[in-house]
Amino acid sequence: MSMARFITSHEVGMVMGGGWKLLLQWGAYHYKNGDAPQYGYRFIWKGRRGLQSRPARIPNAKTLSNLLKMAKAQGWFLKCERERRR
């Protein structure tokens, strides 16, 4: 797969220990080779030095549930998927 840049459309986050923030994002991966963008959710950690590109470990179900509730409360969770299907 070609190198990609993620463009964030929506984001919620929770401050965790050690100055880290766990983010749930909706956006699109835009590929340098010109392939069509791929849309979806991602979890990523953000620290004092910026984003961490490795997969984000979700510490527990409560954290996962809280992030999803926050996104739903902002009105974009699931709504962005439905809009992409139109």
Buried (B, 14 or more C-beta within 10 A) or exposed (E): EEEBEBEEEBBBBBEBEEEBBBBBBBBBBBBEEEEEEEBEBBBBBBEEEEBEEEEBEEEEEEBBEBBBEBBEEEEBBEBBEEEEEE
